């Protein structure tokens, strides 16, 4: 169920280009990463390796990468802002498993899809709520 709450996630153009390159390089597997913010603005992209046992079907950031990223974010007094990952063969919409994982962290959830154009994935952003409702926002490249 999609709730009608609208929000905008603003990502600097060069950072978004880096995210696209990371997602494209990981195809046909799922890829993942985190965005960090400071004072409500996205300031850093953390592309990561996919640590999932079945990387063609799920994405997961390793505990070691999460710890490294957390320490780095603490250095500039930032915060985790968004988890992003790709869907190689399905639409850019949260799967049931995505919903369960996303409810644990309360981050914006950006999903890239290769479904229609493997060489040029598109992205959508969501907030997933405790009651399983999903709010879709807008990605604005700044």
Secondary structure, 3 states (H helix, E strand, C coil): CEECCCCEEEECHHHHHHHHHHHHHHCCCCCEEEEEEECCEEEEEEEECCCCCCCCCCCCCCHHHHHHHHHHHHHCCCEEEEEEEEECCCCCCCCHHHHHHHCCCCCEEEEEECCCCCCCCEEEEEEECCCCCEEECEEEEC
